[in-house]
């Protein structure tokens, strides 16, 4: 089987990925991508007609805790450990010029 990815394709994918590849790296990248596509073609040959789709190979259960309402912190408690604050707010450095 021949390579599925051309040098032009590999260069385009590298540019989209913001990768600067040497000629040797482009050839290696092209070969790796082609191998991946060939492997996918091989997987597509498998008969999966009677296989149920799954998102996990193991049974999953919900591991989240129950939600409980609580009283929020009062302003003084919330601001008590702030390194810099005004009367009612956290004071942060200006980030917009």
C-alpha positions as MATLAB code, in Angstrom:
seq = 'XXXXXXXXXXXXXXXXXXXXXXXXXXXXXXXXXXXXXXXXXXXXXXXXXXXXXXXXXXXXXXXXXXXXXXXXXXXXXXXXXXXXXXXXXXXXXXXXX';
ca = [
       0.000    0.000    0.000;
       1.230    3.486   -0.768;
       1.380    6.453    1.554;
      -1.971    8.159    2.085;
      -0.445   11.522    2.994;
       1.520   13.582    0.470;
       4.348   15.964    1.308;
       1.950   18.819    0.555;
      -0.632   17.364    2.976;
       2.006   16.918    5.689;
       3.247   20.491    5.234;
      -0.342   21.792    5.396;
      -1.107   19.832    8.588;
       2.166   21.035   10.137;
       1.288   24.644    9.271;
      -2.189   24.258   10.799;
      -0.541   22.823   13.915;
       1.939   25.696   13.985;
       4.838   23.233   13.642;
       8.054   24.139   11.882;
       9.390   20.864   10.494;
      12.617   20.132    8.666;
      12.505   18.061    5.480;
      13.439   14.923    7.406;
      10.789   15.612   10.071;
       8.171   16.210    7.370;
       8.965   12.822    5.822;
       8.739   11.123    9.235;
       5.472   12.951   10.023;
       4.025   11.991    6.632;
       4.960    8.335    7.181;
       3.442    8.307   10.671;
       0.174    9.875    9.497;
      -0.004    7.455    6.573;
       0.530    4.514    8.924;
      -2.298    5.764   11.145;
      -4.670    6.029    8.185;
      -3.687    2.552    6.959;
      -4.359    1.153   10.426;
      -7.780    2.802   10.485;
      -8.523    1.241    7.096;
      -7.556   -2.121    8.552;
      -9.875   -1.568   11.534;
     -12.706   -0.651    9.157;
     -12.444   -4.140    7.674;
     -13.667   -5.661   10.955;
     -17.281   -6.772   11.154;
     -18.797   -4.820   14.043;
     -22.426   -5.322   13.059;
     -23.327   -7.249   16.228;
     -21.175   -5.180   18.592;
     -23.048   -2.720   20.785;
     -21.544    0.762   20.909;
     -19.889    1.674   24.206;
     -18.257    4.743   25.644;
     -16.267    2.762   28.246;
     -15.082   -0.819   28.372;
     -15.952   -1.050   32.075;
     -19.319   -0.285   33.660;
     -19.412    3.255   34.990;
     -21.381    4.705   37.866;
     -21.965    8.243   38.979;
     -19.252    9.233   41.440;
     -20.583   12.701   42.192;
     -21.753   13.685   45.641;
     -25.255   14.844   46.393;
     -25.829   18.591   46.259;
     -26.638   20.227   49.568;
     -27.454   23.880   50.104;
     -25.426   25.733   52.700;
     -25.213   29.273   53.937;
     -22.685   31.289   51.924;
     -19.695   32.890   53.592;
     -20.345   36.379   54.883;
     -18.327   39.139   53.258;
     -15.874   39.543   56.153;
     -15.054   35.814   56.214;
     -14.605   35.713   52.426;
     -12.263   38.718   52.492;
     -10.400   37.703   55.652;
      -7.482   36.007   53.843;
      -7.329   38.347   50.848;
      -3.840   39.830   50.447;
      -5.309   43.132   49.193;
      -8.874   44.362   49.570;
     -11.048   47.433   49.759;
     -14.030   47.768   52.089;
     -16.178   45.281   50.189;
     -14.113   43.771   47.316;
     -10.951   41.884   46.448;
      -8.390   44.286   45.047;
      -6.520   42.935   41.995;
      -3.916   44.333   39.636;
      -5.164   46.126   36.536;
      -4.817   43.844   33.500;
      -6.486   45.935   30.801;
      -4.495   48.760   29.275;
];
